[in-house]
Amino acid sequence: MNIFIVEDEELAVKKLQKTLLAVDASCKVVGTADSIAGAVEWLQSNPQPDLILMDIELADGQSFEIFQLTDVKSPVVFTTSYDEYALKAFKVNSIDYLLKPVQKDELQAALHKYREIRNRYSTSPAFGDHRNVDSLLKELQDKLQPPAYRKRFLVKHGRKLISVEVGDIAYYFCDGRLNFFKTFDNQKYVIDYTMDELDAMLDPEQFFRISRSFFVSIRSIDKIDDYFGNRLILGLKPTESKEALVSRERVTEFKKWMGK
């Protein structure tokens, strides 16, 4: 595996090289750069490596600028000096963001994740063509970037349109042919999205789809009771006349979600 390192601390570069050889003897560092300008120059003058290890904070700016200055076709594992708590905000299904000083087991895990995805595409006879390479890069990029969830909805209120923050919404539900949400201050609004569309818009850390027709916020759940048919029934705040039933198929996942 050919690896390019972007890091402005000489000692960190040497440690990365040593750790790479320790976890995988097939790794070959084909180049290094200690700045945005140096990285851009190297990438424009050399074949694309299999993987790039890239520090976020460089002496001449943040390494994200590299992507604006040249076409980076290789997947990237970022390294960072951010503290571990801040790091969690970014670490969502990524190849990896490695906390400095980079630990051997974490680097090994990052290389393993990369190989798993690459091997999935390499089974195709046409792995070398641009379509498979583009598919690989898209999957890796998707994993590096936290999904963007909806922050607000624009809804009708009488003759006016108002913007409602998602954090103010207690739950979403389907009633007949219309879909609604209710806010924590007990206001009810029609929403112009299907339940399946909402599934992709809502942060799963904050909202759970308890059935085909109901999403609940973690903050809206007042009580949980057993219900016949191996289901659960929820008491919500504010209250709603439509029963909030957790379907039998979703009970196990719901319990895991509640216990996070």
Buried (B, 14 or more C-beta within 10 A) or exposed (E): BBBBBBBBBEEBBEBBBEBBEEBBEEBBBBBBBBBBBBBBBBBEEEEBBBBBBBBBEBEEEEBEBBEEBBEBBBBBBBBBEBEEEEBEEBBEEBBBBBBBEBEEEBBBBBBEBBBEBBEEBEEEEEBEEEEBBEBBBEBBEEBBEEEEBBEEBEBEEEEEEEEBEBEBBBBBBBBEEEBBBBBBEEBEBEBEBEBEEBEEBBBEEBBBBBBEBBBBBEBBBEEBEEBEEEBBBBEBBBEBEBEBBBBEEBBEEBEEBEEE
